[in-house]
Amino acid sequence: MHGVLFFLMKEMISFKDPLCQKFDLATYIDRCEQIFVAAVETYEVLAVPSFENILALVMGMIKAQGESKPYLYWKLVSAAVTHCQSLNYHRESTYRRMPPHESERIRRLFWTVYTFDKNMSLVLGRVSFMQFLDIDAQRPKISSDPTLRAWDESFIMGIRLAEVQGRIFVDLYSPVTMTRDISAREQLVRDLALAMEKWYLELKQINAEGVNSPGIYSLSRGNWDIMFYSTQTLLFHASSALGGKIQISAQCFAAAQSSLRAHLDVFPRYQEAQLLSTADYCNWILLSSSFVPFIVTFLHAIATKDKNSITLLERVFDTLQAFRTTSRGYENLYLICSTFIQVAKKPVSSQQRLPSIGGIYATQHQLQDSLRVSDMAQKPTLFEPEFFQDALSADFSTHEDVGLLDPAYTADILNDWLNGPPFPWERLDMEPENF
């Protein structure tokens, strides 16, 4: 109950509901938050399967996401999935025994857990708790009411995107499939790329005429753009690790740039609408996507000495100024991005390749950029800490605190990413000295 009240009052405050003038909702919301936080991690909620406990866990996930706490988020996802499976919410036969209204309510809760699980599985680079072969539950129904229809269709599209994200991780990033035959991986990438393009086309065709809260609905379309392009970047990055060699394709680079530009387009509109706090935008839109587009654009910049890529990175970095104080994780993200920009600006400004980056080089094919990286099987640590230390010692940055980030950690980020898994967001939840 206190979780429901917490989110209801938070929404009222965000939308400046008239009740805010009559009651001190800030005081009530603090009290509800304290009780909810204490309850959501109790033994009963985590261990006893029930609809109410799953709902509490989902609200806990939402809160953990909103506070940039990936460890807690993943812990709550695990418990929610276990409860769903214990109650057979993943089986269609369960819903046939329920009244229609109750079955639809539970069905929506189950697919919400599913979507959270698959999305963050890919973003965090962890194996999903739900397995495709174990689910035969039908998706929620779409309302015939025009005020609700577009929202329901968007929810279904979210489920479908989560399915694709789950396939990307299972088929291309899991330890077993990372060693799959090159031609088989290439075919999987092509199939998934077609599925994503089909999904995006259908998303754009949703008829929003008469939809409830049209302003919010319009803003939410930008969220989907960020999610689509960041997922596309992860898909095409998976195709790069073929035969022990790394190649960042033109498709991967284009998707990465589109993801960053989508953020630059969406963020000012959210600021103007004032529907989300800066922290909520950061945690719900940026953290639901991926850091990989920034890494891809950074590698392209240092390999090609492309000033346009540097400008794009700097524009994205400038928006992080508004987020950095919202949590420790975003302060760390700010420092990471600042370090990357510092390093990227050095070869661009000096018009020479850094000595220790000889393993990365650009090629031109049909007027499209691609990036080849030296054989990672022979040299798994392409980036050494000295590479970043060298760049950070030069006076190319306007950001005074860039030197606070450990060059060894920055090198580890890129080496780990080049070896396969998506960027582990949970690293951001650590103190810099523990990186």
C-alpha positions as CSV (number, residue, x, y, z in Angstrom):
1,M,0.0,0.0,0.0
2,H,2.7,2.4,0.9
3,G,4.5,1.8,-2.4
4,V,1.3,2.6,-4.3
5,L,0.8,5.8,-2.3
6,F,4.5,6.8,-2.8
7,F,4.2,6.6,-6.6
8,L,0.8,8.2,-6.7
9,M,1.9,11.2,-4.7
10,K,5.1,11.4,-6.7
11,E,3.0,11.6,-9.9
12,M,0.7,14.2,-8.3
13,I,3.7,16.4,-7.4
14,S,5.2,16.0,-10.9
15,F,1.9,17.0,-12.6
16,K,1.2,19.8,-10.1
17,D,-2.1,18.2,-9.0
18,P,-4.4,20.7,-7.1
19,L,-4.1,18.4,-4.0
20,C,-0.5,19.6,-3.7
21,Q,-2.0,23.0,-2.7
22,K,-4.3,21.4,-0.1
23,F,-1.9,18.9,1.6
24,D,1.8,18.7,2.4
25,L,2.4,15.8,0.0
26,A,6.2,16.0,0.4
27,T,5.9,15.0,4.1
28,Y,3.5,12.2,3.4
29,I,5.7,10.9,0.5
30,D,8.8,10.8,2.7
31,R,7.0,8.7,5.3
32,C,5.5,6.3,2.7
33,E,9.0,5.9,1.1
34,Q,10.5,5.0,4.4
35,I,7.9,2.3,5.1
36,F,8.0,1.0,1.6
37,V,11.8,0.7,1.4
38,A,11.8,-1.2,4.7
39,A,9.1,-3.6,3.5
40,V,10.2,-4.4,0.0
41,E,13.3,-6.3,1.0
42,T,11.7,-8.3,3.9
43,Y,11.7,-12.1,3.8
44,E,8.0,-12.2,3.2
45,V,8.1,-10.0,0.0
46,L,11.2,-11.7,-1.4
47,A,10.3,-15.3,-0.6
48,V,6.5,-15.6,-0.5
49,P,4.9,-15.8,-4.0
50,S,1.8,-13.6,-4.4
51,F,0.3,-11.0,-6.7
52,E,0.8,-8.3,-4.1
53,N,4.4,-9.2,-3.4
54,I,5.2,-9.3,-7.2
55,L,3.6,-5.8,-7.5
56,A,5.7,-4.6,-4.5
57,L,8.9,-6.0,-6.2
58,V,8.0,-4.3,-9.5
59,M,7.5,-1.0,-7.6
60,G,10.9,-1.7,-5.9
61,M,12.5,-2.2,-9.3
62,I,11.1,1.1,-10.5
63,K,12.4,2.8,-7.4
64,A,15.8,1.1,-7.7
65,Q,16.0,2.2,-11.4
66,G,15.1,5.7,-10.4
67,E,17.9,5.8,-7.9
68,S,20.6,4.2,-10.2
69,K,20.9,1.1,-8.1
70,P,21.5,-1.8,-10.6
71,Y,22.5,-4.4,-8.0
72,L,19.3,-3.9,-6.1
73,Y,17.3,-3.8,-9.3
74,W,18.6,-7.1,-10.4
75,K,18.0,-8.7,-7.0
76,L,14.4,-7.7,-7.1
77,V,14.0,-8.9,-10.7
78,S,15.2,-12.3,-9.7
79,A,12.7,-12.5,-6.9
80,A,9.8,-11.3,-9.0
81,V,10.6,-13.8,-11.8
82,T,10.8,-16.6,-9.2
83,H,7.4,-15.6,-7.8
84,C,5.8,-15.5,-11.3
85,Q,7.1,-19.0,-12.1
86,S,5.9,-20.3,-8.8
87,L,2.4,-19.0,-9.4
88,N,2.6,-20.2,-13.1
89,Y,2.0,-16.7,-14.4
90,H,4.0,-17.7,-17.4
91,R,1.5,-20.4,-18.4
92,E,-1.7,-19.6,-20.3
93,S,-3.6,-22.4,-18.6
94,T,-3.3,-20.3,-15.3
95,Y,-5.3,-17.4,-16.9
96,R,-8.1,-19.7,-18.2
97,R,-9.1,-20.4,-14.6
98,M,-9.5,-16.7,-13.6
99,P,-12.2,-14.2,-14.2
100,P,-11.4,-12.0,-17.2
101,H,-10.7,-8.8,-15.2
102,E,-8.4,-10.6,-12.8
103,S,-6.5,-12.5,-15.5
104,E,-5.8,-9.3,-17.5
105,R,-4.5,-7.5,-14.4
106,I,-2.1,-10.4,-13.6
107,R,-1.1,-10.8,-17.3
108,R,0.0,-7.2,-17.5
109,L,2.0,-7.6,-14.3
110,F,3.7,-10.7,-15.6
111,W,4.7,-9.1,-18.9
112,T,6.0,-6.0,-17.1
113,V,8.4,-8.3,-15.2
114,Y,9.3,-10.0,-18.4
115,T,10.1,-6.7,-20.1
116,F,12.2,-5.4,-17.2
117,D,14.1,-8.7,-17.1
118,K,15.0,-8.9,-20.8
119,N,15.8,-5.2,-21.2
120,M,18.2,-5.0,-18.3
121,S,19.7,-8.4,-19.1
122,L,21.1,-7.0,-22.3
123,V,22.0,-3.6,-20.8
124,L,23.8,-5.2,-17.9
125,G,25.2,-8.1,-19.8
126,R,23.7,-10.7,-17.6
127,V,21.7,-13.9,-18.3
128,S,18.0,-13.3,-18.2
129,F,16.0,-15.1,-15.4
130,M,13.1,-15.9,-17.8
131,Q,13.6,-18.4,-20.6
132,F,11.7,-18.2,-23.9
133,L,10.9,-21.9,-24.1
134,D,9.1,-21.8,-20.7
135,I,6.5,-19.2,-21.6
136,D,3.2,-19.7,-23.4
137,A,1.2,-16.9,-21.8
138,Q,-0.5,-14.7,-24.3
139,R,0.2,-11.0,-24.4
140,P,-2.2,-8.4,-22.8
141,K,-5.3,-7.4,-24.8
142,I,-5.4,-4.1,-26.6
143,S,-8.2,-1.8,-25.6
144,S,-10.7,-0.6,-28.3
145,D,-11.0,2.7,-26.4
146,P,-9.0,5.3,-28.6
147,T,-7.8,7.0,-25.4
148,L,-6.1,3.8,-24.3
149,R,-5.4,1.9,-27.5
150,A,-2.1,3.6,-28.5
151,W,-0.8,3.2,-25.0
152,D,-1.7,-0.5,-25.0
153,E,-0.1,-1.0,-28.4
154,S,3.0,0.7,-27.1
155,F,3.1,-1.7,-24.2
156,I,2.9,-4.6,-26.7
157,M,5.7,-3.1,-28.7
158,G,7.8,-2.9,-25.5
159,I,7.2,-6.6,-24.9
160,R,8.3,-7.4,-28.5
161,L,11.4,-5.3,-28.2
162,A,12.2,-7.1,-25.0
163,E,11.9,-10.4,-26.9
164,V,14.4,-9.2,-29.5
165,Q,16.8,-7.9,-26.7
166,G,16.6,-11.3,-25.1
167,R,17.4,-13.0,-28.4
168,I,20.4,-10.7,-28.9
169,F,21.9,-11.6,-25.6
170,V,21.2,-15.3,-25.7
171,D,22.2,-15.8,-29.4
172,L,25.1,-13.4,-29.6
173,Y,26.5,-12.5,-26.2
174,S,26.1,-15.6,-24.0
175,P,29.4,-17.5,-23.4
176,V,28.3,-20.5,-25.4
177,T,27.1,-18.6,-28.5
178,M,30.2,-16.3,-28.5
179,T,32.1,-19.3,-29.9
180,R,29.5,-20.1,-32.6
181,D,30.4,-20.5,-36.2
182,I,31.1,-17.1,-37.9
183,S,28.6,-17.6,-40.7
184,A,25.9,-18.7,-38.2
185,R,26.5,-15.5,-36.1
186,E,26.4,-13.3,-39.2
187,Q,23.0,-14.9,-40.2
188,L,21.6,-14.3,-36.7
189,V,22.7,-10.7,-36.9
190,R,21.0,-10.2,-40.2
191,D,17.8,-11.9,-39.0
192,L,17.6,-9.8,-35.8
193,A,18.4,-6.6,-37.7
194,L,15.4,-7.3,-40.0
195,A,13.2,-8.1,-37.0
196,M,14.3,-4.8,-35.4
197,E,13.6,-2.8,-38.5
198,K,10.1,-4.4,-38.8
199,W,9.5,-3.6,-35.1
200,Y,10.5,0.1,-35.6
201,L,8.3,0.5,-38.7
202,E,5.3,-0.9,-36.8
203,L,6.0,1.4,-33.8
204,K,5.9,4.4,-36.1
205,Q,2.5,3.3,-37.5
206,I,0.7,3.3,-34.2
207,N,-2.3,5.6,-34.5
208,A,-2.3,8.0,-31.6
209,E,-5.5,9.9,-32.6
210,G,-7.6,10.6,-29.4
211,V,-4.9,9.1,-27.1
212,N,-5.1,10.1,-23.4
213,S,-2.3,12.6,-22.3
214,P,-1.2,13.3,-25.9
215,G,1.7,15.5,-24.8
216,I,3.2,12.7,-22.7
217,Y,2.6,10.2,-25.4
218,S,4.4,12.4,-27.9
219,L,7.4,12.7,-25.6
220,S,7.5,9.0,-25.0
221,R,8.2,8.4,-28.7
222,G,11.7,9.8,-28.2
223,N,12.3,7.2,-25.5
224,W,11.7,4.5,-28.1
225,D,14.1,6.1,-30.5
226,I,16.9,6.0,-27.9
227,M,16.1,2.4,-27.0
228,F,15.9,1.3,-30.6
229,Y,19.2,2.8,-31.7
230,S,21.1,1.7,-28.6
231,T,19.8,-1.9,-29.0
232,Q,20.8,-1.7,-32.6
233,T,24.3,-0.7,-31.6
234,L,24.6,-3.7,-29.3
235,L,23.3,-5.9,-32.1
236,F,25.8,-4.7,-34.6
237,H,28.6,-4.7,-32.0
238,A,28.0,-8.4,-31.4
239,S,28.6,-9.0,-35.1
240,S,32.1,-7.4,-34.8
241,A,33.7,-10.2,-32.7
242,L,34.2,-12.7,-35.6
243,G,37.2,-15.0,-35.8
244,G,38.9,-13.4,-32.8
245,K,39.1,-10.1,-34.6
246,I,37.2,-7.0,-33.8
247,Q,35.6,-4.8,-36.4
248,I,33.2,-2.0,-35.7
249,S,31.0,-1.8,-38.8
250,A,29.6,1.2,-40.5
251,Q,26.1,-0.1,-39.3
252,C,27.3,-0.1,-35.7
253,F,28.7,3.4,-35.9
254,A,25.6,4.8,-37.6
255,A,23.4,3.3,-35.0
256,A,25.6,4.6,-32.2
257,Q,25.5,8.1,-33.6
258,S,21.7,7.9,-34.1
259,S,21.3,6.9,-30.4
260,L,23.3,9.8,-29.2
261,R,21.5,12.2,-31.4
262,A,18.1,10.8,-30.2
263,H,19.1,11.7,-26.7
264,L,20.1,15.2,-27.7
265,D,16.7,15.6,-29.4
266,V,14.7,14.2,-26.5
267,F,16.4,15.6,-23.4
268,P,15.6,19.3,-24.2
269,R,11.9,18.5,-24.8
270,Y,11.7,16.8,-21.4
271,Q,13.3,19.8,-19.8
272,E,10.8,22.1,-21.4
273,A,7.8,19.9,-20.5
274,Q,9.0,19.5,-16.9
275,L,7.3,16.1,-16.6
276,L,10.3,14.3,-15.3
277,S,13.0,15.4,-12.9
278,T,16.6,15.4,-14.3
279,A,17.3,12.3,-12.2
280,D,14.2,10.4,-13.4
281,Y,15.1,11.2,-17.1
282,C,18.6,10.0,-16.5
283,N,17.7,6.8,-14.7
284,W,14.6,5.8,-16.7
285,I,15.7,6.8,-20.2
286,L,19.5,6.7,-20.3
287,L,19.9,3.7,-17.9
288,S,17.3,1.8,-19.9
289,S,19.4,2.1,-22.9
290,S,23.2,1.6,-23.2
291,F,26.5,3.3,-22.8
292,V,27.9,1.4,-25.8
293,P,27.0,4.2,-28.4
294,F,29.3,6.6,-26.5
295,I,32.1,4.0,-26.6
296,V,31.6,3.3,-30.3
297,T,31.7,7.0,-31.2
298,F,34.7,7.5,-29.0
299,L,36.6,4.7,-30.8
300,H,35.6,6.1,-34.2
301,A,36.9,9.5,-33.1
302,I,40.3,8.3,-32.0
303,A,40.8,6.1,-35.1
304,T,39.6,8.5,-37.8
305,K,40.5,11.8,-36.1
306,D,36.9,12.9,-36.9
307,K,36.0,16.3,-35.4
308,N,32.3,15.7,-36.0
309,S,32.4,12.7,-33.7
310,I,34.2,14.7,-31.1
311,T,31.6,17.5,-31.3
312,L,28.8,14.9,-30.9
313,L,30.5,13.4,-27.8
314,E,31.0,16.9,-26.3
315,R,27.3,17.8,-26.9
316,V,26.2,14.6,-25.1
317,F,28.7,15.2,-22.3
318,D,27.4,18.7,-21.8
319,T,24.0,17.2,-21.0
320,L,25.5,15.0,-18.3
321,Q,26.4,18.2,-16.4
322,A,22.7,18.3,-15.3
323,F,22.8,14.6,-14.1
324,R,26.1,14.3,-12.3
325,T,24.9,15.4,-8.9
326,T,21.8,13.1,-8.9
327,S,23.8,10.0,-7.8
328,R,27.2,8.5,-7.3
329,G,26.7,6.4,-10.4
330,Y,26.2,9.5,-12.6
331,E,29.1,11.3,-11.1
332,N,31.2,8.3,-12.1
333,L,29.6,8.3,-15.6
334,Y,30.4,11.9,-16.0
335,L,34.0,11.3,-15.1
336,I,34.2,8.3,-17.6
337,C,32.8,10.4,-20.4
338,S,35.0,13.3,-19.5
339,T,38.0,11.0,-19.7
340,F,37.0,9.6,-23.1
341,I,36.6,13.1,-24.5
342,Q,39.9,14.2,-23.2
343,V,41.6,11.2,-24.8
344,A,39.7,11.6,-28.1
345,K,40.6,15.3,-28.4
346,K,44.3,14.6,-28.2
347,P,44.8,12.8,-31.5
348,V,42.3,15.1,-33.2
349,S,43.9,18.3,-31.9
350,S,47.4,17.1,-32.6
351,Q,46.5,15.5,-35.9
352,Q,48.6,12.5,-35.1
353,R,47.8,9.0,-33.9
354,L,48.7,8.2,-30.3
355,P,51.6,5.6,-30.2
356,S,49.7,3.0,-28.2
357,I,46.6,3.0,-30.4
358,G,48.2,1.3,-33.4
359,G,45.9,-1.6,-33.1
360,I,42.9,0.5,-34.2
361,Y,42.6,1.8,-37.7
362,A,39.9,3.0,-40.0
363,T,38.9,1.8,-43.5
364,Q,36.8,3.3,-46.2
365,H,34.4,1.1,-48.1
366,Q,31.7,2.5,-50.3
367,L,32.0,5.9,-48.6
368,Q,31.2,4.3,-45.2
369,D,33.5,4.2,-42.2
370,S,34.4,0.9,-40.5
371,L,36.8,0.3,-37.7
372,R,39.2,-2.6,-37.4
373,V,40.9,-3.6,-34.2
374,S,44.0,-5.8,-33.8
375,D,43.4,-9.5,-33.0
376,M,42.1,-9.6,-29.4
377,A,43.0,-13.3,-29.1
378,Q,46.7,-12.3,-29.4
379,K,46.4,-9.0,-27.5
380,P,43.4,-9.1,-25.2
381,T,44.4,-5.8,-23.5
382,L,44.5,-3.4,-26.5
383,F,44.3,-0.3,-24.3
384,E,46.9,0.1,-21.6
385,P,46.5,2.5,-18.6
386,E,49.5,4.4,-19.9
387,F,47.5,5.3,-23.0
388,F,45.0,7.2,-20.9
389,Q,47.6,8.6,-18.6
390,D,49.5,10.1,-21.5
391,A,46.3,11.8,-22.8
392,L,45.3,13.0,-19.4
393,S,48.6,14.6,-18.7
394,A,48.3,16.9,-21.7
395,D,46.4,20.1,-21.4
396,F,43.6,19.5,-23.9
397,S,40.5,19.5,-21.6
398,T,38.5,22.3,-20.2
399,H,37.2,20.0,-17.4
400,E,39.2,20.4,-14.2
401,D,38.2,17.2,-12.5
402,V,38.9,14.8,-15.4
403,G,42.1,13.6,-13.6
404,L,40.0,12.1,-10.8
405,L,39.3,9.0,-12.8
406,D,41.8,6.1,-12.6
407,P,43.3,5.5,-16.1
408,A,43.5,1.8,-15.3
409,Y,39.8,1.6,-14.8
410,T,39.2,3.5,-18.1
411,A,41.4,1.1,-19.9
412,D,39.5,-1.9,-18.3
413,I,36.1,-0.5,-19.6
414,L,37.3,-0.6,-23.2
415,N,39.2,-3.9,-23.0
416,D,36.2,-5.6,-21.3
417,W,33.8,-4.2,-23.9
418,L,36.0,-5.1,-26.9
419,N,36.1,-8.7,-25.6
420,G,32.4,-9.1,-25.8
421,P,29.9,-8.3,-23.1
422,P,27.8,-5.1,-23.0
423,F,28.9,-2.4,-20.6
424,P,28.4,-3.4,-17.0
425,W,26.3,-0.5,-15.6
426,E,26.8,-1.8,-12.0
427,R,30.4,-0.5,-12.1
428,L,29.0,2.9,-11.9
429,D,27.6,2.1,-8.5
430,M,31.1,2.1,-6.9
431,E,33.3,4.7,-5.4
432,P,36.1,5.8,-7.9
433,E,38.8,4.4,-5.6
434,N,37.2,0.9,-5.9
435,F,37.0,0.9,-9.7
